[in-house]
Amino acid sequence: MTPHREIRLNAFDMACVGHIQQGLWTHPRDRALDYLSIDHWTSLARLLERGLFDGLFLADVLGVYDVHGGSQDAAVRHGAQIPLLDPMLLVPAMAAATSHLGFGVTVNLAWEPPALLARRFSTLDHLTRGRIGWNIVTGYLDSAARAMGLDRQMAHDDRYDMADEFMQVVYRLWEESWAADAVKRDRATGVYADPSRVTRIRHEGRQYRLDAPHLVEPSPQRTPVLYQAGASDRGRTFAALHAECVFINGGPKPHVAGLVADLRRRAAPRPIRAFMGATLIIGRTNAEARDKLEDYRRCASVEAALVHASASLGIDLAAYGLDDELPSASQAIQSNVAALRASAPRATKQALIDRMILGSRQPPIVGSVEEVAEALIGWVEEADIDGFNLSRTVIPECLEDVVMLLVPALQERGRYKRGYAEGTYREKLFGAGPRLTAPHPAAAVAR
Ligand SMILES: Cc1cc2nc3c(=O)[nH]c(=O)nc-3n(C[C@H](O)[C@H](O)[C@H](O)COP(=O)(O)O)c2cc1C
């Protein structure tokens, strides 16, 4: 009998008060207001490691949500992803508090030279001993472009073209610049590294120019574990070439299953780990879970959810009546528009609001621990996903429910690991070596 596929869990968070489920920070037991303290992040990391989570996935944006009504005021008032800290800077403290947890950090490549981003990730790969991952994004906000001195962001597909070139450069910095035997650390001869084994990376492309060696010596994984979220046609082409893990929206099962099958087909023979966004409300009984939902629900903010949705759909929802059909074109996150259209017979503002049960477009899975365990198993079986990126509701109790209740239930069903595998984030995820291998393009330049 083939063993059941184990379900992988990431926590999905952001260094702000209001991440996905808008308004829940006002719940009296919610600790999101502690996001400015290191202890908040280290205790989160320890809790996740207790639950054998594969990773903590951190979102990030570089602009304010000002699409809704053309104003940033509601985002600021509700704490909807503003104020927002730099997620990379949280990682060393959490890494020091844990030994196995991986960190999938969203970093936007659009506003800096490849050499700078490559150095920060190499630094974190050393400090975490190979537990760093990168969610590759190019942004979706004109407000970020204005923060960086431009009037608007690049067009949707051009952003992916820019990212393709950026990836070529960072692969060469991480994989090619330093040969595996370049570092000698020889006190007797005084040779730290052999200069003949360290090469300058020369690149002249459409977007980027470079003539320099990588500044950091080889780290355990070299290239961080690569995540991608965004499943437009152009996004899937990008993911199939570069991504090791993809993060997809929820939605109807056939929609998600089709997306995953297409991504796997495009990436073959490379394996892809597919994580679906999910929000769980778990009780010891169904009634307890329903009570919890009602309790949380009182704190949810539909206005803040519309602010968030307007920005990520790239549609000013304030300009639409409840029964108006929303446009299908977007220069922001096209897969979010596709998920909305797949979820309702008519993609109206009212249909969207109907889904905003807890302050986001992502309706929660609510039930007893057994019901939620079976629901997750159903997703894995029927949509061929590998695991879930779990949004927080009321933190930390929502994660304590996962660690104390759901994980044991999944373990009993043979669906969850009982201990971590050894090695780097990549080794834990794929059961192979620490570095990328052919046919991944990073391997083509590896030394
Ligand atoms: C589930 C999900 C999460 C995402 N998280 C972020 C994020 O944290 N920061 C960001 O700038 N873009 C984020 N994006 C945007 C995408 O990564 C992508 O770059 C872009 O918006 C285009 O997506 P598309 O190919 O579906 O149109 C996310 C997209 C999805 C679907």
The ligand as a Gaussian input file, in Angstrom:
#p B3LYP/6-31G(d) Opt

LIG

0 1
 C       -1.840000      34.016000      -2.919000
 C       -1.034000      35.170000      -3.429000
 C       -0.194000      35.867000      -2.557000
 C        0.568000      36.942000      -3.008000
 N        1.365000      37.632000      -2.123000
 C        2.030000      38.733000      -2.553000
 C        2.800000      39.524000      -1.650000
 O        2.915000      39.247000      -0.456000
 N        3.417000      40.615000      -2.135000
 C        3.348000      40.994000      -3.450000
 O        3.937000      42.005000      -3.827000
 N        2.635000      40.242000      -4.328000
 C        1.975000      39.147000      -3.910000
 N        1.236000      38.427000      -4.800000
 C        1.256000      38.851000      -6.203000
 C        1.937000      37.877000      -7.142000
 O        3.062000      37.328000      -6.546000
 C        2.312000      38.341000      -8.571000
 O        3.581000      38.915000      -8.614000
 C        1.494000      39.303000      -9.319000
 O        0.660000      40.039000      -8.612000
 C        0.845000      38.751000     -10.520000
 O        0.027000      37.676000     -10.261000
 P       -0.742000      37.020000     -11.457000
 O        0.265000      36.295000     -12.304000
 O       -1.731000      36.076000     -10.842000
 O       -1.397000      38.135000     -12.194000
 C        0.482000      37.334000      -4.364000
 C       -0.360000      36.639000      -5.232000
 C       -1.113000      35.564000      -4.791000
 C       -1.993000      34.851000      -5.769000

